[in-house]
Amino acid sequence: MQGTLYIIAAPSGAGKSSIVRALLARDAGLSLSVSYTSRAARPGEVDGRDYHFISADEFEAMVAAGDFFEYARVHGDWKGTGRQAVEPLLAAGRDVLLEIDWQGARLVRQKVPEAVGIFILPPTRAALEERMRKRAQDSEDVIRRRLAGAREEMRHYDEFDYVVINDVFETAVSEICCILTASRLRRAVQAAHHAALVAALLGEG
Ligand code: 5GP
């Protein structure tokens, strides 16, 4: 029995982290993979919860040891999903959520073609800019760079199976819950989960 792998990607400023938090609270069948990164923790970020914060050398050692399920350089920092955060859970039949960028999503799709990809878009360009400005007290230059990064990420939205617009937060969360439910009802998944039932129903006599 295999769990399902879900990939959620979005430009920064689309509200992805809040959506993921709401999904985990609502859906007990879902586990979030905590990524490794070589970037420094931001104020408020907790090691082991937001990321496993490691040095660039440690990251390279993990790459050499084949410890990553996927990894990519994202905005100058290394980010990666540990194999241990994914493979044992999937093998035990749990569904796993990866919050990763489009490059990592491509690698995952090559490995696991049946992974379900969800892309979150902001409702308008103005909303995206506003969320970025609100979040950071950064200089105009940094904000411009972030916006360019967001556009680069959004260019890849068409590589995902589902697109959710985060206009009304609750609606976006509900829509993703619907995607989770529908994907769990796919015939291949149901056939694996209910093999005994199907055998009994189709059996002779
Ligand atoms: P931030 O540095 O703002 O936390 O994340 C920036 C980007 O890195 C986001 O698009 C996020 O999806 C991506 N990211 C986070 N963890 C991983 C990971 O393990 N692998 C990949 N490929 N991207 C990641």
Residues whose N, C-alpha, C, O or C-beta is under 5 A from the ligand:
A	BS01	5GP	A10 S35 Y36 Y71 A72 V74 K79 G80 T81 E99 I100 D101 G104
